[in-house]
Amino acid sequence: MFEKRLVSFYKGAIQKKEDYLKQFDTSIVNYYKNLEYRLNIFRLSKSNTDQYIASDFNFFDFINPNENMLSDIFSELLEVNGKHGQGSLFLSLFLNITGLSSSFKISEFKSIFREDPTCYINNMSRRIDITLDFGNTGIGIENKPWATDQIDQLEDYKNHLKKKYRSNFILFYLSGDGHKPSSIREHTSNIKIISYNGHIKKWLNECYKESKADKIRWFLHDFISYIEQTFPSFTDEVIYD
C-alpha cells in the first residue's frame, strides 16, 4: 500500500512538473512574440520618424576626432568672438558649471590661446592646450581624453601659470575617464580635475538649451551623444584642496 502511494505521489509530482514546464514554455513563447510585435512597431515608427529626425545620424561618426580636434572644438565654443555667434554665452556657462563665475568675470576676458607656450618657465617647449586670459587672472585647460600626462607636465604648466598670473589661476585637467594626473609634486587648490562625461557634458547640455542658433544646437546635440558613447560616466571632483 505504501509503495503504491509513493509511486502515485511521484507520478503526480512529475506530471505537475511537466505541466509547469509547458506553461513556462508557453509564457516564454508568448512573451517573445509580444516583444517581436512591439519591436516591429518600433522599427516601423522609427523608419517613418527618421525621415524627419535621422535619430541614428551623428556628425562625429564621420570625423573620428582626436585630442587636437577636440581641443579645437572646445576653443571655438569658448571663444567670445567665435563663429558660433553666441558671444560670451558659452564661456559664461562654462564658468558657471565649473564654479568659477565669481572669480573670473566675463567683462575682464581678453583672449583665448590654443597651444599656449610655457614661456614663463625654463622649459618653453611645452604647450597648454587652451588658456583663457582674463588679464590678471587665467584658466588653463589640459585636455587628456585618452592619454596620460607626461613627466612633470602639469607641474610645468602650474609653474608657468603661477608666474604669469601669480596665484590667480586655475588649471583644469580634463580627463577622459576621470583619472588623476601623475605629474604634480605638491597639493594645490589651483588644479582641478574634470571629466568629459561630468562637467563637460553638463556644460554642453546648458549650451544646447541656451543657444539661439539651430545649426549650433544640432552640432552640440551630436557632440553630447558622442561623449556619452565614448567616455565613461564619472563624478567630477577637485583633486587638490
HELIX and SHEET records of a PDB file:
HELIX    1   1 PHE A    2  ILE A   53  1                                  52    
HELIX    2   2 PHE A   60  ILE A   63  1                                   4    
HELIX    3   3 GLU A   67  LEU A   78  1                                  12    
HELIX    4   4 LEU A   89  ILE A   97  1                                   9    
HELIX    5   5 ILE A  106  GLU A  108  5                                   3    
HELIX    6   6 GLN A  153  TYR A  165  1                                  13    
HELIX    7   7 TYR A  196  ILE A  200  3                                   5    
HELIX    8   8 LYS A  201  GLU A  210  1                                  10    
HELIX    9   9 ASP A  214  THR A  230  1                                  17    
SHEET    1   A 5 SER A 111  PRO A 117  0                                        
SHEET    2   A 5 ARG A 127  ASP A 133 -1                                        
SHEET    3   A 5 GLY A 138  LYS A 144 -1                                        
SHEET    4   A 5 PHE A 169  SER A 175  1                                        
SHEET    5   A 5 ILE A 191  SER A 195  1                                        
END                                                                             
